[in-house]
Amino acid sequence: MALYNYENKNTYLLEDGLGNYELEKLPRIKKYKKNMGKFGKFKERFLYGNYNQFMRFGRKSNVKKIYLTGMAKIPKEISKKVEILNINKMWDKKTEPEKQSILDVYSVNKKTFSKINENTIIFLTQPFFENNILTLDEEIELYKKILVKYNPKDVLIKPHPREKKDYSKYLKDYNFIDCEFPSEFISLLNIKFKKAITINSSGILCFNKDKIEFLGTEIHPKLLKKYGKMTLSSLKNPKK
């Protein structure tokens, strides 16, 4: 995963959202001066912090392989370490007991998707409040403005795993998923739904393009200021 420090000599990373694809947004890698002794390195770390913090998402030399799904353009900086995984093909090769074992890890069962049908609008939220980008009131009001044109009975809110908000309190008229699991399971299990909406969640990329409504960061001035202009195209190709 996208850890700050990799202690093992041979480290293997799994995809962590869009982090592996957006290396140009991280601070440049800092390097110690040639022939610098231990005291000098300690001094540098004391003044500027741990150098490893700038070597996340597979940039450090002891990361031997990075497993990605190819959801976006892969940076040249790590391309030689990357192995693309086709999750759908891997899933199809699993036996039913093996599939169930994987689902059990996330406590996913038939009841988890019982609220989803062919008319369902899946809304993927983001931890804007938890990340101190929007106030709680601002985030909830933004969601209300987005969802007002839909019948609440047809909307299913899927919170981001890092969110702490109780949607049953703030958006009580809508359905919501109260367990944490990757959005990919909806596709892997061929769950039928009408449309998936998000402001800027990378989780939307696991769905077919014709099912996606990507709202983008221009929907709120604070989001635009924090992330810059984000579209579905720029999400897949971060440098554009």
N, C-alpha and C positions, 0 to 999 in steps of 0.2 A: 504494500500500500504506500501512500505518499507520506512516508515518515521523514522526519527531519534528519535523523541519524541512522546510518546503516552500519551495523557493527560486523555482520557476517562478511567473510571474504567473498563468497559467491551469493549474491542476493537476487531474488527473482520477484518482480513486481507485477501486481494486477492493476488493471485500469482503475483509475480513481476519477470518475466523472470526466470533465474536459481538461483536468489539470495536466495530463501528459501531452496534450495537444497545444497548450498555450504557454509554452516555455518562454516565449519572447516577452510575456507580461511579468515574468519574475525578474528580480534584480540580477545583474550579471554575476557570473561565478567569480568570487574573489580567490586569489591564489597567494600563498605565502611567498615572500621574497626568497630568491635563491640563496642557499646556504644559511638560512635563518635557523638559529638554535632554538632549544625548547623554551628558554626564557622569552625570546622574541615572539615566538608563536603564542605563548601565554599572554604576553602584553597585547598582541594584536587581537586575540579573542576577547580580552578584558575591555579593550577600547571599542571594538567593532562588532562583537558578538561571535557566535560560533559559525565558522565558515561553512559548515555542513548545511546550515539553514538555507543557503543559496544553491544547494545541489539536490533539490528534491525532484521527484517525478522521474527518476532514472538517470539523472545527469552524472551521478558520482561513478567513478571508474569501477568500483567493485560490484555494481549492478550489472549482471551478466545478461539478463533477458527481461523483456517487458512484454507482457501479454495484453494486447489491445483488441478491440472489436472493430477498429477502423471507422468509428463514428464520425471522425473529422480528419482533416489533413494532418499527417504525421510529420513533425519537425525533423529536418535533416540531422539535427544534433543527436538524436537518439535512434534514427531509422535503422541502423545496423543491428541494434539490440532487439528490435521489435519483431514479434511473431503475431500475426493476425489470426484471431480465433473466430470461427463461424459458430456462434452460440446455438443457432437453430439446428444446424447439422449435428452438432455435438449432442444436443438434447434428444434429437430423433434417434440417435444410436443407443440411447439409454434404455434399459429394460424398465418395465413399470415399477418394480420394487426400487430400482435405483432412482427413478424420478421421484418417487414418494419420499425416499430418504432425503433428497435435496429439499423438497418442499417442507419436510418436517423441521429442517434446520431453521426455517423462517416462520414456522408455525402456520403455514399456509395450507388451507383445505378448501373444500367446495363451498363452505359457508363464507369464506373470505370474499368470493366473487358473486355471492348470491344477489347483491344489489346492482349488478351490472347486466344490462340487456341491450338489445339492438338500438334502443332510443337513448342510451346513457351518454351523457357528456362528462368525460373525465377531466377534472381540473387539477393540474399539478401545481402545487404552491411552492414557495421558496421561503427560507428563514430570514426575511428582510428585517423583521423586528429583532430576532435573536442576534443578527449581525450588526445591529445598531445603524441600519440604513434608513428604515422607516419607523415611526412610532407605531405602537399597536393599533391605535385608532386609525392612523393613515393606511396601514396595511389592510385592515378589515374593511374600511370604506372603499378602498380600491377594488377589493374583491367583490364587494356588493355591486359596484358600478359595472363590473365585467359580467357578473352573473345575472343581473336584473332582467335581461331579455330572455332568460330560459325559465322553464317550469322547474321550480326547486326539486320536484319529485324526480326529474330526469338528470339532476346533477349529482355527481359523486366526487367529493373532494379527497384527493390523495396528498396528505401532508408530506413535506420533506422530512427525512429521518431525524434531522437535528432540531426540528421545531418543538416547542414546548406549549404551544397554544392549544386550548381546548375548543375546537371548532363547534362542538355541541353547545357551547355557551355563546359564542359570538355569531355563528351562522346556523342557528338552530333549525331553520327551515330546510336545510340541505342535508343530504346524506354524506357520510365521510367514512374513510377506511381507518380503523383504529389499531392497525398492526403495521409493522414495518417490513417491507419486502421490496425488492427491485422491480421497477416498472416492466422489465423484460418478461416477467412471468405472465403478464397479461397477453403478450404476443406468443410466448412459447406454448401456452395452454389454449391458444386460439379462442380467447374470450371475445365475443362479439360486442361491439359498442359503436356508437354513432360518430363521436368525435373526441379528440383530446386537445385541451387548451392549456397554454401556459404563458407566462410572461417571458421567462428566460431559462427555464429548467432544461438541462441537457437530457433529462430522462425522456423527453418528448421524442428524441431521435430514434428510439427503439420501435416506433410505430410507423406504419406506411404513410408516405407523404400526403396522400389524399385524405388521411384522417386527422391531420395536424392543423391547428390554428395557433400560430406563434405570434403573440402580441407585441413583443419587443419592449425595450427599455424606454422608448419615447412616450410610453403611456404615463410616466410620472417623472417630473423634473429631478427628483432626488436619485432615481434609478439611472436616469440618463447621465447625471453628473458622476455617479459612482462607476458605472460600467461603460459609459460611452454608448453610441448607437449600436444596438444589437438586433440583427435580423436572423431568420433561419439560415440564410446563406452565410452570414458572418460567423454563426455558431459552428457551422461545418468547416469553414475556412477562416480560422481566427485572424490571419494576417490581412485579409481583405476588408 
